[in-house]
């Protein structure tokens, strides 16, 4: 369905695809933050040293998750799951 012709894409289907993408982004953010937190927990403050460079992964993940708001994605996924409403097109969907 992702490769269907453009005029076959309905507003409902566009919303369903947006919800799937939002859910995937949320999973990546949550798993990534948990993983990097564990790395820092196990390796200590030394992991943030420039010579190791582990902090860049956490920083990039935080930057992307803040510029593409996770709260908006949680709301969109929740409204779809609970109310069967697809999100309205916006700059973050």
Number of C-alpha atoms within 10 A of each C-alpha: 8 9 6 8 8 8 6 9 13 10 12 13 14 16 19 18 15 21 25 14 15 22 18 12 16 19 12 14 17 13 12 16 18 12 13 18 13 12 16 16 11 10 11 10 11 13 16 15 10 10 8 10 11 17 19 13 13 18 13 11 17 15 11 12 18 11 9 16 13 19 12 14 23 15 14 22 24 16 15 16 12 8 9 11 16 21 21 13 11 6 6 12 18
